[in-house]
Structures are given as structure tokens and as C-alpha cells.
Amino acid sequence: MTDMLPDTTTAKTFDPEAFARNLAQAMECGSQALATMMKPRETMDGAKPPTELTEIVKTLTSVAEYWMSDQTRAAELQARLGKSYLDLWGNAAKKLAGEKVEPTIEPPPRDKRFADPDWRKNQFYEFIMQAYLLTSQWANELVEKADGLDPHTRKKAAFYIQQITNALAPSNFVPTSPELTRLTLENSGDNLVRGMKMLAEDIAAGKGHLKIRQSDPANLDVGVNMATTPGKVIFQNEIMQLIQYQPATETVLRTPLLIVPPWINKFYILDLKPEKSFIKYCVDQGLTVFVISWVNPDRSLADKSFADYMKLGPLTAMDVIEKTTGEMKVHTIGYCVGGTLLASTLAWLAERRRQRVTSATFLTTQVDFTHAGDLMVFVDEGQISALERDMQSTGVLEGARMAMAFNMLRSNDLIWSYVVSNYLKGQPPSAFDLLHWNSDATRMPAANHSYYLRNCYLDNKLSAGTMVLDGTPLDLAKVKVPIYNLATREDHIAPAESVLYGSQFFGGPVKYVLSGSGHIAGVINPPAANKYQYWTNENIRVGSVAEWLKGAQEHKGSWWPDWREWVGSFDPEQVPARAMGNETYQPIEDAPGSYVKVRS
């Protein structure tokens, strides 16, 4: 019978008086956190529930209506779950009697939540774990077997069920987690005091919303510890600053490089610590590098559109680069939504018969949204209209909302692991440049974001050739410049399948490359790290990534040298290294500039 109880081998260090004091203090800190969370809501007269909550209730109601509309179907549903629990209880009884039995259900091998040995050694925790897994499996089947749901509703329901089951995992609660129970007893509850203090601080930092800290900001200052590649801001307007980086070689490629990062996050993902910096790598490889640093917009820029971002962003940057270097054409790189803007710009230039680009590199970029992945759960007419109504009052989409949407795509890794570590274990996160960048979200102008969601995600107009930008119809088939199209194998934001399919819409030669890892780590993979791998295959006219991989060649390590060889094959002429700016565009300030330092 003792196997059924939590391990009490740490009871010698348990101090009940200290535990009582710490528990009271933790509850006080928790109350402060709750009060901070409720304060901004007290001033909201007739406040409506969040649109996200309304959407979840509406979607899951559709699933419930299917099962409850038929009495026989509802009875089968209850019987299915009841049988699972009876099987689990029977196996638990047999194990308690000393019999050796196979687990009723096992978590996936890569599920880190149940890595602690006591999830299997201790029958109490093993029972809880298996009951949770059976319930989660049953909940997922509710969606899978609900006939009559349209594909979009089914996808939304599956996503929301996953979020709910992830939140309710026993690993997220002290009484039902062996690791948390053990830690709390060993510390007499002091871990909960530290955790609740952090919770209160994070809610205060989010002005009433929980802003989970994923990284310790100490020694992670932009321009000091990150984004330190030497350069100058040589131009700025209301949308962007243009940075030119100081050359590191005596000669450089004649054709300069323009990098268009996403405005959803800040450009310094490409210039983290020096050993991870893609920008520094490009400079060291003899390229004249220019990078757009987008503004972190406020209400005054609410009407700035997708076309404004094109004209005041890459098109203006090309003009400045020409007047600075004398070169009419540039190599270009676009990352994520920055790549979508770059592809749109290339189509706009092609329609107007303007030759400004020698080559284009797209990093985890979608130009077709047929296979756009889990982010599609947030995209339909109802949700976009609700979001547009919200943005009308502020003029922008707050960065925290987009950051939370991205985190929900991997909620166990990017939300619940930090909830457990920070607020229940009381362990502050370590300093990690990539996660610090991830939490440094930016706002988005209402007009720009609405256009992007409707024309790309909702109506998929760019690949269809029906998208109109600044009065110009866009046709990707007219884009003839050579393209290096990088996807990452575990990407949840721009799925590899989507990037491969999008490759087929361009009119020129496309080199599709698949990198190991995900949306960030698969891109930010310096050669010195000797991590991951990438695959190449010239045939992009295949039905799936799986088919493409059958004929692909695997290469160990980073894709960066392969890209450098590729870009160097176009107009390889060398010229003396260039000074930063000129008489017309004199340096305004040191890189990384001031726009990137504005936090939401």
C-alpha cells in the first residue's frame, strides 16, 4: 500500500512551521498578483469577454452539439471513456497485488513533462499520469470523430483541445507532480514564495496581463551584448532605419546585400551574440550588408499599409543603397513575413519592368498559404473582423498578443515549462539571447496587419495572382530572379510543406533547401556550432516534402556556407571595401540604432 503514496524520503528536511509561513506568504503574493491582474479590468464598463475566449466557446460548442444531438452517440461517448478508466483501475489493482502489468497508456518518448522516474516507479503518480493521458486521448478523439465539422472548425477545435489538455497536465500542479511535491517538501514551500513573487512581478510588467519571463535580461542589452556588429544608421523615415555595416574585409562583392527582416519581431534575431550573428557572418564573408530595422509603431502609424511598408521599406532602401554605393541592383534576403513583403516587392518590380534585384533569398517564408499550418486556426472572417474592431481602438495590434499566439503553437515548451519552472519551482530563467529576443515583441499597424491577414492568410491572393499592391497587380510567375528558398523541418509558423509548395509559383530558378530544427534555430545555425543539417534537391516539382527528401542529399552542419557559395556565383566581381554612408547619407547613429530599442 505504501507504493500508492508519494515518496516521503525527504521528510527529514521538512519544517512544518516554515511550510505554514511560506504557504501563507505565497498566498499573499498570489493575491497581489490577482489584484494586479484585475485592476485594469475594474475601469472597463460593460467589459466584454476576450474575443479569443468567445471563439473557443463557440468552436467547442460545435463539437459538443454533434455528440449531444444523438442520445445513442452520447452514451457511446461516455462508455468509451468509462471503459478506459475501468481498464486503468483494473491494471492498477493488479499491480498493487504484485502482478506485472503493461501500462494502459504511455506518453510519447519525447514528452519531457513525464521524464521524472517517479511517474513510473510510484504507482500513485503513474495512475494520475495514465488517467490524464487517457482523458487527453479521449478529448482529441471527440474532435477527430465528430462527423460533419468543416475542416477549419475541426482544426480550431483540435488546437483548442490541445491547449486545454496541455494546461491541465498533472505536471503543472504541485500535488500531482512528483518533482514539484518533492521540491516543495524539501524547501518547506520556499519555492512557492519565490515563484509567486515572480508571478506578481510578471503580471505587473505586463500591466495586468501575464508576461512570462523566458530569459533573464541581465547581460542581454541590445547594442551591448547583442546586436553588436559594427555599423551605422545612414537613413531613417517613419517606418524604418537603414543600417550599413562596417566592412571586415579589404574587398567586397560588387553587389550589395539588403536584408528585410520581419516587423513582427526585431531584426536582431539575425545579430544576436557575435558567435551566432548571421549579419556578422555576411560581413566577414565579404558582403556589403544593409539591414532594415523596422519601427515599433504606435497609434500615429495606424494607417500605414502593406504598400507603405513596401515603398518606405525595401524600395526606399534600394534607392538609398544605389545612391550610397552606385549599384542599381542588390542581393536580397527576406525572413518570414519580411520575405513575404520582399516577394511582393519583387512581383511589383517585375510588373513595372524595373530591374533592381540580382538574387533573392527567402528564410522560412510563405508566398502561398494553402499549407500554412497551425496559425490558420486564428484566421477566418469572424476572427479577423473581431481583431480589426479591437485594433480600431488602439491603432495597433499589441505585440504581446502575437507573441502569445506564437507561443501557443508550442505551449508545453514555451508556456507551461516556464510556468512550472518560474512560479512553482521558484527558479528564474537563465540568460538566453534567443528567448530574450522572443519576448521583445513589437506592435503592428492596424492597416498593415489587416491587409496581410486578409490578402495572404484568408484569401491567399499572392500566389493566385490576384493581389493588388499600390495599384499594381502582383504575379509571382513574372519574378525571374534566382531564388534560394530555405525552409526548416520542424517549423510551426512557416511549415516546410508550405514553403516547398510556394516555390513552384516563381517564374525563375528556385533552389529549395531544407534545414534541420525549427523556425529560428534552423535559420540561426552558425557553421562553428556544427549542429543540425540541411538537405538539397533540385527537383521542386514534387507533391510533398517526404517525396522531395527521397531524392535529396543530406549535408551536415549549417546551410550558411552553401548559401554564401550560391550568392557568390552571381556577379562575383570584387571591389574595394566601402565606407559607411556618403556625403548625401551621412551616419546618423551607431548600429543597432534607436528604433530597435523601443520596447512594447
C-alpha positions in Angstrom: 0.0 0.0 0.0 2.9 2.4 0.6 3.7 2.3 -3.1 0.5 4.3 -3.6 1.7 7.2 -1.6 4.2 10.0 -2.5 7.8 9.3 -1.6 8.4 10.8 1.8 12.2 10.1 2.0 12.7 13.9 2.1 10.5 14.3 5.2 13.6 14.8 7.5 14.2 18.2 6.0 10.6 19.2 6.0 9.8 22.0 8.5 6.0 22.3 9.1 6.2 25.7 10.7 8.3 27.1 7.9 5.9 25.5 5.4 2.9 27.1 7.0 4.6 30.5 7.0 5.8 30.1 3.4 2.4 28.9 2.3 0.7 32.0 3.8 3.3 34.3 2.2 2.9 32.6 -1.2 -0.9 33.1 -0.9 -0.4 36.7 -0.1 1.9 37.2 -3.1 -0.6 35.3 -5.3 -3.4 37.6 -4.1 -1.3 40.6 -5.0 -0.8 39.1 -8.5 -4.5 38.6 -8.8 -5.3 42.1 -7.7 -2.8 43.5 -10.3 -4.4 41.4 -13.0 -7.9 42.6 -12.1 -7.1 46.3 -11.7 -7.2 47.3 -15.4 -10.5 45.4 -15.7 -12.2 47.4 -12.9 -12.2 50.5 -15.1 -13.8 48.8 -18.0 -17.5 49.5 -18.0 -19.6 46.7 -19.5 -16.4 44.8 -20.5 -16.9 42.0 -23.0 -15.1 38.7 -22.6 -11.9 38.4 -24.7 -12.6 37.6 -28.3 -10.3 34.6 -28.1 -12.5 33.1 -25.3 -15.6 33.7 -27.3 -14.1 31.9 -30.2 -13.0 28.9 -28.1 -16.5 28.5 -26.6 -18.2 28.8 -30.0 -15.8 26.2 -31.6 -16.0 23.7 -28.8 -19.8 24.1 -28.6 -20.0 22.9 -32.3 -18.2 19.7 -31.2 -20.4 19.2 -28.1 -23.6 19.7 -30.2 -22.6 16.9 -32.5 -22.1 14.4 -29.7 -25.1 15.5 -27.6 -27.6 15.7 -30.5 -27.9 11.9 -30.5 -28.6 10.0 -27.3 -27.0 6.8 -28.6 -23.9 8.7 -29.7 -23.7 10.4 -26.3 -24.0 7.1 -24.5 -21.2 5.6 -26.6 -19.1 8.6 -25.8 -19.5 8.1 -22.1 -19.0 4.4 -22.3 -15.7 4.8 -24.2 -14.2 6.9 -21.5 -15.7 4.8 -18.7 -14.1 1.6 -20.2 -10.7 3.3 -20.4 -10.9 4.2 -16.7 -12.1 0.7 -15.7 -9.1 -0.8 -17.6 -6.8 1.6 -15.8 -8.3 0.8 -12.4 -8.1 -2.9 -13.1 -4.4 -2.7 -14.1 -3.7 -0.6 -11.0 -5.3 -3.2 -8.8 -3.3 -6.0 -10.3 -0.1 -4.0 -9.9 -0.9 -3.3 -6.3 -1.4 -7.1 -5.8 2.1 -7.6 -7.1 1.3 -8.7 -10.7 3.4 -7.4 -13.5 1.2 -5.5 -16.0 1.9 -3.4 -19.0 0.9 0.3 -18.8 -2.6 1.1 -20.0 -1.1 4.1 -22.0 2.3 5.6 -22.3 3.3 9.2 -23.1 5.3 9.9 -26.3 9.0 9.2 -25.9 9.9 12.9 -26.3 7.3 14.2 -23.8 9.5 16.0 -21.3 6.7 16.5 -18.8 6.8 12.9 -17.6 10.6 12.4 -17.5 10.8 12.1 -13.7 11.3 8.4 -12.8 8.5 8.6 -10.2 5.9 8.9 -12.9 6.6 5.2 -13.5 8.1 4.0 -10.2 5.4 5.4 -7.9 2.0 3.9 -8.5 0.2 6.9 -7.3 1.8 9.2 -9.8 1.7 6.6 -12.5 -2.1 6.3 -12.1 -2.6 10.1 -12.3 -0.4 10.2 -15.4 -2.2 7.5 -17.2 -5.6 8.9 -16.3 -4.6 12.2 -17.8 -3.2 10.6 -20.9 -6.4 8.6 -21.4 -8.6 11.7 -20.9 -6.5 13.7 -23.3 -6.7 10.9 -25.9 -10.5 10.8 -25.5 -10.8 14.5 -25.8 -8.8 14.5 -29.0 -11.0 11.7 -30.4 -14.0 13.9 -29.7 -12.8 16.2 -32.4 -11.4 13.6 -34.8 -14.6 11.6 -34.8 -17.1 14.4 -34.9 -18.5 14.0 -38.4 -20.0 17.0 -40.1 -17.5 19.5 -38.9 -16.0 21.6 -41.6 -12.1 21.3 -41.9 -11.4 24.8 -40.4 -13.7 24.2 -37.4 -12.1 20.8 -36.8 -8.6 22.3 -37.0 -9.6 25.0 -34.5 -11.2 22.6 -32.1 -8.2 20.3 -32.2 -5.9 23.2 -31.4 -8.1 24.4 -28.5 -8.4 20.9 -27.1 -4.6 20.7 -27.2 -4.3 24.0 -25.3 -6.7 22.9 -22.6 -5.2 19.4 -22.1 -1.7 20.9 -22.0 -2.8 23.4 -19.3 -4.4 20.6 -17.2 -1.4 18.3 -17.3 -0.7 16.9 -13.8 2.9 18.0 -14.3 1.7 21.6 -13.9 0.4 21.2 -10.3 2.3 20.7 -7.1 0.0 17.9 -5.5 0.0 15.8 -8.7 3.7 16.2 -9.8 6.3 14.0 -8.1 9.0 16.6 -8.9 7.1 19.5 -7.6 5.9 17.7 -4.5 9.4 16.6 -3.7 10.9 20.1 -4.3 8.2 21.8 -2.2 8.7 19.4 0.7 12.5 19.8 0.5 12.2 23.6 0.5 9.3 23.8 3.0 7.4 25.8 0.5 10.0 28.5 0.0 10.0 27.7 -3.8 6.3 28.8 -3.9 7.1 32.1 -2.2 9.8 32.8 -4.8 7.5 31.7 -7.6 4.5 33.8 -6.5 6.8 36.9 -6.2 7.9 36.3 -9.8 4.3 35.9 -10.9 3.3 39.2 -9.3 6.3 40.9 -10.9 5.5 39.4 -14.4 1.8 40.5 -14.2 2.9 44.0 -13.2 5.4 44.0 -16.1 2.5 43.0 -18.4 0.3 45.8 -17.0 -2.4 43.3 -15.8 -1.5 40.6 -18.3 0.9 37.7 -17.6 4.1 38.4 -19.4 6.0 35.2 -18.8 9.7 35.7 -18.4 11.6 33.2 -20.6 15.0 34.6 -20.1 17.0 36.6 -17.5 17.5 40.1 -19.0 20.8 40.5 -17.2 23.7 41.0 -19.5 21.4 40.9 -22.5 21.3 44.5 -23.7 20.7 45.3 -27.3 23.8 47.1 -28.6 25.9 45.9 -25.7 25.7 42.1 -25.5 23.6 41.6 -28.6 23.4 43.4 -32.0 27.0 44.4 -31.6 28.2 44.1 -35.3 29.8 47.5 -36.0 27.7 49.7 -38.3 25.9 53.0 -38.8 22.3 54.1 -39.4 22.7 56.0 -42.6 19.0 56.7 -43.3 15.6 56.7 -41.4 12.0 57.5 -42.1 8.8 57.0 -40.1 8.8 53.2 -40.9 12.4 52.1 -40.7 16.1 52.8 -40.1 18.6 51.6 -42.7 21.8 50.2 -41.2 25.0 49.8 -43.2 27.6 47.6 -41.6 31.3 48.3 -41.4 33.3 46.0 -43.8 35.6 43.4 -42.3 37.5 42.6 -45.5 39.6 44.7 -47.8 37.5 43.8 -50.8 33.8 43.0 -51.1 31.3 41.7 -53.6 30.3 44.4 -56.0 26.6 43.7 -55.5 25.5 44.8 -52.0 23.1 42.8 -49.8 19.8 44.1 -48.4 18.2 42.2 -45.6 14.4 42.6 -45.0 13.6 41.2 -41.6 10.1 40.6 -40.2 8.4 43.6 -38.5 6.5 41.2 -36.2 9.8 40.8 -34.3 13.0 42.8 -34.3 15.9 42.4 -36.7 18.5 41.4 -34.2 17.5 37.8 -34.4 20.0 38.0 -37.2 22.6 39.7 -35.0 22.5 38.0 -31.6 25.7 37.4 -29.8 28.7 37.6 -32.2 29.2 33.9 -32.4 25.5 33.5 -33.5 25.3 36.5 -35.8 24.2 35.9 -39.4 24.9 39.6 -40.1 28.4 39.4 -38.8 28.9 36.2 -40.9 27.8 38.0 -44.0 30.2 40.9 -43.3 33.1 38.6 -42.6 32.3 36.8 -45.9 33.0 40.0 -47.8 29.5 41.4 -48.4 28.4 45.0 -48.1 25.4 44.5 -45.8 22.4 46.8 -45.3 19.6 45.8 -42.9 16.2 47.4 -42.4 15.3 48.0 -38.7 11.6 48.4 -38.6 10.0 51.0 -36.2 8.0 49.7 -33.2 4.8 51.5 -34.3 2.3 53.4 -32.2 -1.2 54.8 -32.8 0.2 57.6 -35.1 1.2 54.9 -37.7 -2.2 53.1 -37.6 -2.9 53.9 -41.2 0.5 52.7 -42.6 -0.4 49.9 -45.0 1.4 46.9 -46.5 2.1 49.1 -49.6 3.6 51.8 -47.3 5.9 49.2 -45.8 7.0 48.2 -49.3 7.6 51.8 -50.6 9.1 53.2 -47.4 10.9 49.9 -46.6 12.7 47.8 -49.3 12.0 50.2 -52.2 13.4 53.2 -50.3 16.3 51.1 -49.1 17.2 50.1 -52.6 17.2 53.8 -53.6 19.5 54.7 -50.7 21.8 51.8 -51.4 22.1 52.9 -55.1 23.0 56.5 -54.1 25.4 55.2 -51.5 27.3 52.5 -53.5 26.5 53.4 -57.1 24.9 49.9 -57.6 21.4 49.7 -59.1 20.9 46.1 -58.2 21.2 44.3 -54.8 21.1 40.8 -53.4 18.2 40.5 -51.1 17.2 38.4 -48.1 13.7 38.3 -46.6 12.9 36.5 -43.3 9.4 35.2 -42.5 6.8 38.0 -43.2 9.7 40.2 -44.3 10.2 37.6 -47.0 6.5 37.8 -48.0 6.9 41.5 -48.3 10.1 41.0 -50.4 8.3 38.5 -52.7 5.5 41.0 -53.1 8.1 43.8 -53.9 9.8 41.6 -56.5 6.4 41.0 -58.2 5.7 44.7 -58.1 9.1 45.5 -59.6 8.6 42.8 -62.3 5.2 44.2 -63.3 6.7 47.6 -63.7 9.7 46.2 -65.6 12.2 47.6 -63.0 15.4 45.6 -62.5 16.7 46.2 -59.0 17.5 42.7 -57.7 20.2 40.2 -58.6 19.1 37.4 -56.3 16.5 36.8 -53.6 16.9 34.6 -50.5 13.8 33.7 -48.5 14.2 32.4 -45.0 11.1 30.4 -43.7 8.9 32.5 -46.0 5.4 31.7 -47.2 4.1 33.1 -50.5 1.2 30.6 -50.7 -0.9 29.8 -47.6 -2.6 26.6 -48.6 -0.5 24.6 -46.1 0.1 27.4 -43.6 -0.2 25.2 -40.5 -1.5 25.9 -37.0 -1.6 29.7 -37.4 -4.6 29.2 -39.6 -6.7 28.4 -36.5 -6.6 32.2 -35.9 -7.7 33.1 -39.4 -11.3 33.3 -40.6 -13.7 36.1 -41.4 -15.2 36.2 -37.8 -11.8 36.3 -36.1 -10.2 38.8 -38.4 -13.3 41.1 -38.1 -13.1 40.9 -34.3 -9.4 41.7 -34.4 -9.9 44.7 -36.7 -12.5 46.0 -34.2 -10.0 45.6 -31.4 -7.3 47.4 -33.4 -9.6 50.3 -34.2 -9.4 51.4 -30.6 -5.7 51.3 -30.3 -4.5 51.7 -33.9 -2.1 48.8 -33.5 -2.0 45.1 -32.6 -0.1 44.8 -29.4 3.0 42.6 -29.7 2.0 40.5 -26.6 -1.0 39.1 -28.5 1.0 38.0 -31.4 3.8 36.6 -29.1 1.2 34.6 -27.2 -0.2 33.2 -30.4 3.3 32.0 -31.5 4.0 30.6 -28.0 0.7 28.6 -28.1 2.0 26.7 -31.2 4.4 25.0 -28.8 2.7 25.7 -25.5 4.3 22.9 -23.5 7.8 24.2 -24.4 7.1 28.0 -24.4 4.4 28.5 -21.8 3.9 25.6 -19.3 7.5 24.7 -18.9 8.2 28.3 -17.7 5.1 28.4 -15.6 6.3 25.3 -13.8 9.9 26.4 -13.5 9.3 30.1 -12.7 6.2 30.1 -10.5 6.2 26.6 -8.9 9.8 25.7 -8.7 10.8 29.4 -8.0 13.7 29.1 -10.4 14.2 32.2 -12.5 15.3 31.5 -16.1 18.8 31.8 -17.2 20.1 34.4 -19.7 19.4 33.2 -23.2 19.7 35.7 -26.1 17.3 33.9 -28.4 14.5 33.7 -25.8 15.2 37.3 -24.8 14.6 38.3 -28.4 11.5 36.2 -28.5 10.0 38.2 -25.6 10.9 41.5 -27.2 7.7 41.8 -29.2 6.7 44.6 -31.5 3.4 46.2 -32.3 1.8 46.2 -35.8 -0.1 49.0 -37.5 -3.8 48.1 -37.9 -3.9 48.8 -41.7 -0.8 46.7 -42.5 -1.8 43.8 -40.3 -5.4 43.7 -41.6 -4.2 43.7 -45.2 -1.6 41.0 -44.6 -4.1 38.7 -42.8 -6.8 39.1 -45.4 -4.8 39.0 -48.6 -2.4 36.3 -47.6 -3.8 34.0 -44.9 -7.5 34.4 -45.6 -7.8 34.8 -49.3 -4.3 33.5 -50.4 -4.2 36.2 -53.2 -0.4 36.5 -53.7 0.2 33.0 -55.2 -3.2 33.3 -57.1 -2.0 36.4 -58.9 -5.0 38.4 -57.6 -3.2 40.5 -55.0 -3.0 44.2 -55.8 -0.4 46.4 -54.1 -0.2 50.1 -54.6 -2.5 49.8 -57.6 -0.3 47.1 -59.2 -1.4 43.5 -59.7 1.2 41.0 -58.5 2.2 37.9 -60.5 4.9 35.8 -58.9 5.4 34.0 -62.3 6.9 37.2 -63.6 9.6 37.1 -60.9 12.6 35.7 -62.8 15.5 36.4 -60.4 17.3 33.3 -58.9 15.8 32.3 -55.5 17.3 30.5 -52.6 14.3 29.3 -50.6 15.1 28.0 -47.1 12.6 26.0 -45.1 13.1 24.3 -41.7 11.9 20.8 -41.0 10.2 21.4 -37.6 8.7 24.8 -38.5 5.3 25.5 -36.9 5.0 29.0 -38.4 6.0 28.6 -42.0 5.8 24.8 -42.5 8.3 23.2 -44.8 5.4 21.8 -46.9 4.1 25.4 -47.4 7.5 26.8 -48.4 8.1 23.9 -50.9 4.7 24.4 -52.5 5.2 28.1 -52.7 8.5 27.6 -54.6 6.5 26.5 -57.6 4.9 29.9 -58.2 8.0 31.8 -59.1 9.0 32.2 -62.8 12.7 31.8 -62.3 15.1 29.2 -61.0 14.4 28.2 -57.3 16.8 26.3 -55.1 14.7 24.9 -52.2 16.8 24.0 -49.2 15.5 22.2 -46.1 17.3 22.8 -42.8 17.1 20.8 -39.6 15.3 22.2 -36.5 12.7 24.9 -36.4 11.7 28.5 -37.5 14.5 30.1 -35.5 17.2 27.6 -34.6 17.1 26.2 -38.2 18.0 29.6 -39.5 20.3 30.9 -36.8 22.8 28.0 -37.1 26.4 29.2 -37.4 28.9 26.9 -39.0 31.1 26.8 -35.9 28.3 25.3 -33.9 28.4 22.2 -36.1 24.7 21.5 -35.4 21.8 20.0 -37.3 22.0 19.5 -41.1 20.4 20.6 -44.3 19.1 18.9 -47.5 19.3 19.8 -51.1 17.4 18.5 -54.2 17.0 20.4 -57.4 13.6 18.9 -58.1 10.9 21.1 -56.5 8.0 19.8 -58.7 7.0 17.1 -56.2 3.9 16.6 -54.2 5.3 16.7 -50.7 8.4 17.2 -48.6 8.5 13.5 -47.9 8.8 12.9 -51.7 11.4 15.7 -52.1 13.5 14.1 -49.3 13.6 10.8 -51.1 15.8 12.4 -53.8 17.6 14.8 -51.5 21.2 14.9 -50.4 21.9 15.4 -46.7 24.7 17.8 -45.6 26.0 18.0 -42.0 26.1 21.3 -40.2 25.0 24.8 -41.3 23.4 25.9 -44.5 25.2 29.3 -44.3 28.3 28.3 -46.4 26.1 26.7 -49.1 24.2 30.0 -49.3 27.4 32.0 -49.5 28.7 29.9 -52.4 25.3 30.3 -54.1 25.1 34.1 -53.8 28.7 34.5 -54.8 28.0 32.7 -58.1 26.1 35.7 -59.4 28.2 38.7 -60.4 31.3 37.6 -58.4 33.2 40.8 -59.1 35.1 42.2 -56.1 35.6 46.0 -55.4 37.4 47.8 -52.5 35.5 47.8 -49.2 33.1 50.7 -49.0 32.8 53.4 -46.3 29.6 53.6 -44.4 27.3 56.3 -45.9 28.5 59.2 -48.0 28.0 62.9 -48.2 24.3 62.5 -49.0 23.7 59.9 -46.4 25.9 60.7 -43.5 25.8 58.3 -40.5 23.0 59.3 -38.0 23.9 57.0 -35.1 25.7 53.7 -34.4 24.1 50.4 -35.1 21.8 48.9 -34.0 20.1 52.3 -34.0 17.3 53.6 -31.7 14.2 52.1 -33.4 15.1 48.6 -32.3 15.5 49.7 -28.6 11.8 50.8 -28.3 10.1 48.1 -26.3 6.3 47.5 -26.3 
